């Protein structure tokens, strides 16, 4: 936190307040000790997790019913905007 305070030329308390606010809105983790940091959760990517679990499930279910071009587009959407936990299923779709 002291590095962030120095970098942004603010107090450590300001950084603490900001992190508290960001933690309420985003999956932020703080790691203490040597090599500690403030970071986004390892399983979070800002470009992913846009599709809900139900939306992902429906897209995975209907993909075999689509023509090849449509299936490829759906698979690309799932890769770009789906959660990592579904990647194995998405990669396993027969297109």
C-alpha positions in Angstrom: 0.0 0.0 0.0 2.9 2.3 0.7 4.1 1.8 -2.9 0.7 2.7 -4.3 0.6 5.8 -2.0 4.0 6.9 -3.2 3.1 6.2 -6.9 -0.1 8.2 -6.7 1.3 10.8 -4.3 -1.5 10.2 -1.7 -1.6 9.0 1.8 -1.6 5.3 2.7 -5.0 5.9 4.4 -6.4 7.2 1.0 -5.2 4.0 -0.6 -6.9 1.9 2.1 -10.2 3.8 1.6 -9.9 3.3 -2.2 -9.2 -0.4 -1.8 -12.2 -0.8 0.5 -14.4 0.8 -2.1 -12.9 -1.2 -5.0 -13.2 -4.4 -3.0 -17.0 -3.9 -2.7 -17.2 -3.6 -6.5 -14.6 -5.9 -7.8 -12.9 -9.2 -6.8 -9.8 -7.6 -5.3 -7.5 -9.4 -2.9 -4.7 -8.1 -0.7 -1.7 -10.2 0.0 0.3 -9.4 3.1 4.0 -10.0 3.8 7.1 -10.0 1.6 6.0 -9.9 -2.0 2.5 -8.7 -0.9 0.3 -6.8 -3.2 -3.2 -5.7 -4.1 -4.5 -7.6 -7.1 -7.6 -8.8 -8.9 -8.6 -12.4 -8.0 -6.7 -15.0 -10.1 -10.0 -16.3 -11.6 -11.3 -12.8 -12.6 -10.7 -11.2 -16.0 -12.4 -8.0 -16.8 -13.4 -9.2 -20.3 -14.8 -12.5 -19.0 -17.7 -13.3 -16.7 -20.0 -11.1 -18.7 -22.3 -14.0 -19.6 -24.3 -15.5 -16.7 -24.0 -19.2 -15.9 -27.4 -19.8 -17.4 -26.5 -18.0 -20.6 -23.3 -20.0 -20.9 -25.2 -23.2 -20.3 -27.8 -22.5 -22.9 -25.1 -21.6 -25.5 -23.2 -24.7 -24.8 -26.4 -26.8 -25.1 -27.5 -25.3 -28.4 -24.0 -25.3 -30.1 -24.4 -28.9 -31.5 -27.6 -27.8 -33.2 -25.9 -24.9 -35.1 -24.2 -24.9 -38.5 -20.4 -24.8 -38.4 -20.1 -21.0 -38.9 -22.6 -20.3 -36.1 -21.1 -22.8 -33.8 -17.6 -21.3 -34.2 -19.0 -17.8 -33.4 -20.8 -19.1 -30.3 -17.6 -20.9 -29.2 -15.6 -17.7 -29.7 -18.2 -15.7 -27.6 -18.0 -18.3 -24.8 -14.2 -18.2 -24.8 -14.1 -14.4 -24.7 -17.0 -13.8 -22.3 -17.5 -17.0 -20.4 -16.0 -18.1 -17.2 -12.8 -20.1 -17.0 -14.5 -23.0 -15.3 -16.4 -23.7 -18.5 -13.3 -23.6 -20.8 -12.9 -27.4 -20.9 -16.5 -27.9 -21.9 -16.2 -25.1 -24.5 -13.1 -26.5 -26.0 -14.7 -29.9 -26.1 -17.6 -28.7 -28.2 -17.8 -30.6 -31.5 -17.9 -28.2 -34.4 
